[in-house]
Amino acid sequence: QVQLVESGGGLVQPGGSLRLSCVASGSIFRIYTMGWYRQAPGKQRELVGTVAGDGWPHYADSVKGRFTISRDNAKNTMYLQMDMLEPGDTAAYLCNAVILSTERLPDRPDGHGDDYWGQGTQVTVSS
């Protein structure tokens, strides 16, 4: 089984910073693209950004210049550095990853992975 676990959320004042982590564990053969999403109460889930296996990130326009996504492949971990936080960033932040597990290897000669989600970590930006 594969699990994604987020951590690092909390309460922060506007203009402050937080660093989220997402650790993938279990029977992992390969991790492809990883990404952060967020969902505020009453709103649809939205993409924050993604990072490919080579580490090249892409960001939603709403967070460009404020958020930085990185990953440490040796640790199966992705990070989200959030700076200049605004009240509009308040949401549950969820980790997503496309992962090929060792159990699925025999069924996936093409090497395609499956979509996995973490449970989320709450970020609240308020004075």
VENQUI-V476749 format. One record per helix or strand. SS is the DSSP state (H for helix, E for strand). FROM is the first residue (numbers start at 1). TO is the last residue. If there is no record, write none. Layout:
ss | from | to
SS | FROM | TO
SS | FROM | TO
This chain:
ss | from | to
E | 2 | 7
E | 10 | 12
E | 18 | 26
E | 28 | 39
E | 46 | 51
E | 57 | 59
E | 67 | 72
H | 73 | 75
E | 77 | 82
H | 87 | 89
E | 91 | 101
H | 105 | 107
E | 114 | 117
E | 121 | 125
